[in-house]
Amino acid sequence: MEARQFKPYFIVIGLMALTSLVLAFTVDVNMTNEAGIQVQLPAEVGEWVGREIRYCQNPEHQRTFFVDELEDRYTCPDCGAELYMMSVDERRVLPGDTVILKKAYEHPSGANVVASIVLSGADRSSIHRPQLCLVGAGQEIVREWPHDVPLYGRDDLRVQVLDMLRRWRGPDGQQQEHPFYYAYWFVGKGRETHSHYARMFWMAYDRIVHNVAHRWAYIAVSGSRQGNYGEEIDSFIQAIYPQMALR
């Protein structure tokens, strides 16, 4: 591999080291509560109708529910455990002030997607490469590729798409598999990127140059990997993006 291919990594490592020094010797870095998006998942996205997802926190149970099925959105109807907008594993590993929103959306055609927003808290470790969690959950990344979503009145939005495969054994012992996609991008205050490394760069840049640390979020959309699923990614993001953009 040629030296220039390592250049982005050297830049990130250098900025991370410099940021560490700044944080170690500067006490007045301004930690803001500002996010680069409206932290909401709308009830309807074009023709898509959304249902809020809740997770049972009983490790022995761990069922998933839709809020519109529940009498009490905070209590599991089966075991009485608490219900959260994040799973048991997510709640275990993420800082306590991390915000997660998830909704499942259904189209009149029968297509389904799940949209989520993960918003960092004071501890910016809430945001990380989605690949880590997805592979850690036993799912396989078949391919990664950048995809440009055309948006009205502005430049295309570049998202990172993961072609995923989930395998399991059915009750009959036969192996089953489900191909799906996971498309995501990161948003900071005045920043937007599909790249984890670019996000790290901008976090370090804002701390060093502007002496400020904003809250970052990543937005993800996932669905079945069938047919021309790039068109599904485009149509859903084109519909939801204006509803999350700051006004």
C-alpha positions in Angstrom: 0.0 0.0 0.0 1.4 3.4 -1.0 2.2 5.9 1.8 -0.4 8.4 0.6 -3.1 5.9 1.4 -2.2 6.1 5.0 -2.3 9.9 5.0 -5.9 10.2 6.2 -5.2 7.9 9.1 -2.1 9.9 10.1 -4.1 13.1 10.0 -6.8 11.6 12.3 -4.3 10.2 14.7 -2.4 13.5 14.9 -5.6 15.4 15.5 -6.7 13.0 18.2 -3.3 13.3 19.9 -3.5 17.1 19.7 -7.1 17.1 20.9 -6.1 15.0 23.9 -3.5 17.6 24.8 -6.0 20.4 24.4 -8.5 18.7 26.7 -5.8 17.9 29.2 -4.6 21.4 29.6 -7.7 23.5 28.7 -10.6 23.5 31.1 -13.0 25.8 29.3 -13.9 23.7 26.2 -17.6 24.6 25.6 -19.6 21.5 25.7 -22.9 22.5 23.9 -26.2 20.8 23.9 -26.8 21.7 20.2 -27.4 19.0 17.6 -27.3 19.3 13.9 -30.8 17.9 13.4 -34.3 18.0 14.9 -34.2 14.9 17.1 -37.5 13.4 16.0 -38.9 10.5 13.9 -42.2 11.7 12.4 -45.4 9.6 12.6 -45.6 9.6 8.8 -42.9 9.9 6.1 -44.6 10.4 2.8 -46.7 7.3 2.4 -44.8 5.5 5.1 -46.5 5.1 8.4 -44.3 4.7 11.5 -44.7 2.8 14.8 -42.5 3.5 17.8 -40.4 0.6 19.0 -39.9 -0.3 22.7 -37.6 -3.0 24.2 -38.2 -5.1 27.3 -35.2 -4.8 29.7 -35.6 -8.2 31.3 -32.4 -10.1 30.1 -34.4 -13.4 30.2 -37.2 -11.9 28.1 -36.0 -9.1 25.8 -39.2 -8.9 23.8 -39.8 -6.0 21.4 -43.1 -4.1 21.2 -44.8 -1.4 19.3 -46.1 1.4 21.5 -49.5 1.4 19.9 -49.9 -2.2 21.2 -49.3 -1.2 24.8 -51.5 0.2 27.5 -48.4 1.4 29.4 -45.5 2.3 27.1 -43.0 2.0 30.0 -43.9 -1.5 31.3 -43.6 -4.9 29.6 -47.1 -6.5 29.6 -45.6 -10.0 29.8 -43.1 -9.7 32.7 -43.5 -6.2 34.2 -40.0 -5.1 33.4 -39.2 -1.6 32.2 -39.5 -0.8 28.5 -37.0 1.5 26.8 -36.3 2.8 23.3 -33.0 0.9 23.3 -32.3 -2.8 23.7 -30.7 -4.4 26.8 -27.3 -4.6 25.0 -27.5 -1.0 23.8 -28.4 0.2 27.3 -25.6 -1.8 28.8 -22.8 -0.4 26.6 -23.9 3.2 25.9 -23.5 6.1 28.2 -26.6 6.9 30.2 -27.4 10.2 28.5 -27.4 8.7 25.0 -30.7 9.3 23.2 -32.0 6.6 20.8 -35.2 6.9 18.8 -36.5 4.0 16.6 -39.5 3.5 14.5 -40.6 0.9 12.1 -42.3 2.3 8.9 -44.6 0.4 6.6 -45.5 1.4 3.0 -48.8 0.7 1.4 -46.9 -1.7 -1.0 -46.0 -3.8 2.0 -42.4 -2.7 2.2 -40.9 -2.1 5.7 -38.0 -0.1 6.9 -36.6 0.8 10.4 -35.3 4.3 11.0 -33.2 5.2 14.0 -31.4 8.2 15.5 -28.6 7.9 18.0 -27.7 11.2 19.7 -24.6 11.5 21.8 -24.6 12.8 25.3 -21.8 14.6 27.3 -19.7 11.5 26.7 -19.2 11.5 22.9 -18.4 7.8 22.9 -22.2 7.3 22.4 -21.4 7.6 18.6 -19.2 5.0 17.0 -18.9 3.0 13.8 -22.2 1.0 13.3 -20.1 -1.8 11.9 -18.9 -2.7 15.4 -22.3 -3.3 16.8 -23.7 -5.0 13.8 -20.9 -7.5 13.5 -20.8 -7.9 17.3 -24.5 -9.0 17.1 -23.5 -11.9 14.8 -24.4 -10.4 11.5 -22.2 -10.4 8.4 -21.2 -7.4 6.3 -21.2 -8.6 2.7 -20.3 -5.2 1.1 -19.9 -1.6 2.0 -20.4 1.2 -0.5 -21.1 5.0 -0.5 -24.4 6.1 -2.1 -25.6 9.6 -3.1 -29.2 10.4 -2.4 -30.6 13.3 -4.5 -32.2 15.9 -2.4 -34.3 18.9 -3.6 -32.6 22.3 -3.4 -29.2 21.1 -2.2 -26.3 18.8 -3.1 -26.8 15.1 -2.9 -26.6 13.5 0.6 -23.9 10.8 0.7 -24.7 7.9 2.9 -22.8 4.7 3.7 -24.6 1.5 2.8 -23.8 -1.8 4.4 -25.1 -4.9 2.6 -25.8 -7.2 5.5 -26.7 -10.9 6.0 -28.2 -12.4 9.1 -28.2 -16.2 9.5 -30.0 -18.5 12.0 -31.3 -22.0 12.3 -35.1 -22.5 12.1 -37.1 -24.8 14.3 -36.5 -27.6 11.8 -32.8 -27.2 12.1 -32.4 -25.8 8.6 -30.3 -22.7 8.2 -32.2 -19.5 7.3 -30.8 -16.2 6.1 -32.1 -12.7 5.7 -30.3 -10.2 3.4 -30.8 -6.6 4.5 -29.2 -3.2 4.0 -28.2 -0.6 6.7 -27.7 2.9 5.4 -26.4 5.7 7.7 -24.8 9.1 7.9 -23.5 11.3 10.7 -24.7 14.8 11.6 -23.1 17.5 13.8 -23.7 21.2 14.2 -23.2 22.5 10.7 -21.5 19.2 9.7 -22.7 16.2 7.7 -20.7 13.1 6.5 -21.0 9.4 5.8 -17.5 8.8 7.1 -16.6 7.9 10.6 -13.1 9.2 10.1 -14.4 12.5 8.7 -16.6 12.8 11.8 -13.6 12.3 14.0 -11.7 15.0 12.1 -14.5 17.5 12.5 -14.9 16.7 16.2 -11.2 17.4 16.7 -11.2 20.4 14.5 -14.1 22.1 16.3 -12.5 21.4 19.7 -9.1 22.8 18.6 -10.1 25.7 16.4 -13.5 26.7 17.8 -13.0 25.5 21.4 -16.4 23.8 21.2 -17.8 20.3 21.3 -21.3 19.8 19.8 -23.6 16.8 20.1 -23.3 14.4 17.2 -25.9 12.0 15.9 -26.1 9.2 13.4 -29.2 8.4 11.4 -29.8 5.0 10.0 -32.3 3.4 7.7 -32.5 -0.4 7.2 -34.7 -2.7 5.2 -34.8 -5.9 3.1 -32.2 -6.2 0.4 -34.5 -7.0 -2.4 -34.7 -5.7 -6.0 -33.3 -2.2 -6.5 -33.2 -1.4 -2.9 -31.2 1.8 -3.7 -34.4 3.3 -4.9 -36.1 2.5 -1.6 -33.2 4.2 0.3 -33.6 7.2 -2.0 -37.3 7.6 -1.6 -37.4 7.1 2.2 -34.5 9.5 2.9 -35.9 12.1 0.5 -39.1 12.0 2.5 -37.7 12.0 6.0 -34.7 14.3 5.6 -36.7 17.6 5.4 -38.6 16.6 8.5 -35.4 16.3 10.5 -33.5 19.3 9.0 -33.1 22.3 11.3 -35.4 25.2 10.4 
